[in-house]
Amino acid sequence: MSHRRLASIASVALVLGASALAAAGDPSPAAPAAPAARAAGAAPAGAAPPAAAEPSADAEREPTAEEIAAAMQAFDADLKLQSGKVTVGDNLAELDVPESFRFTGPEGARKVLQAWGNPPGSDTLGMVFPAGLSPIADDSWGVVISYVEEGHVDDDDAKDIDFGELLAEMQKDTSERNLERQKAGFPTVRLTGWAEPPHYDPASKKLYWAKALEFDGNKDGTLNYSIRVLGRKGVLELNAVSGMKQLATVRSEMQSVLKFVEFKPGNRYEDFNEDVDHVAAYGIGALVAGKVAAKAGLFKGLLAVLLASKKLVVAGLVAVAGGAKVFWDRVRGRA
């Protein structure tokens, strides 16, 4: 059984709770509840503590593929995944999610992000995942949807941006922020280049690009694929994170995502009213460089870092839990 699969079980238990997983992952009848007399502190005064029971062979075993599958199914069912037309925010935008994708709202996104190792409090409008793949599978990837309302972004600078020069600036900024990441206990990261150079469509007001990253302790390259949709008062952010080996798949799938997300009437770019709306203090270049996320604080700026490192971070949960076998036994009520 792979270490990463066991780590996924540990992360699922942290999100769903041990009792839910015990019911989903153990088809055998549950052990009867201990009577009150057996509760901690109920032994007569002076009585010797009972000898620790020898672990059974079953308690020492690793979870089966069926048990892992049942736990993952329980996790997925709790996300209420759906396709079709979905409104996000306060009538802010609409996603026309095709059958090849599934959407979960803010609460489901919170559970997935925590299972992936992100700190609590990540503010999203939801997430989108490829259909037929559990968000906690080893090869999973997803798109985090959020909204930043800091004004109407003037796109006049788009035609003048030197993206080679912008990349060099981003690499320098990434390197300088590594000290903050280390102090916060997160792995350092190196921006190696564009996995997809920035593209901006002035007609649809949509921007996309992809970064190739390398994280300390993770030998596999990481892909951050970003879409930005400009609106009347702010920007919709869609961020996909996966391994670099999935670049071809993610590049193709994100073109579909690009097409099925739009602002609702009244919030579209062309609905801007210069008499009542204000203009953002940045343009297209700052959106690509990540200056907006950096302004919001360390953890918002680190969101992509944590998502990109999800395999590494989730694996760390096993050590925190005291080992995969111990955690699994605890879920099953044997520890």
Beta strands, then each sheet from edge to edge (+ up, - down):
strand 1: 84-88
strand 2: 93-97
strand 3: 101-104
strand 4: 126-130
strand 5: 142-148
strand 6: 189-201
strand 7: 206-215
strand 8: 222-230
strand 9: 235-243
strand 10: 261-263
sheet 1: 1+ 2- 10+
sheet 2: 3+ 4- 5+ 9- 8+ 7- 6+
end
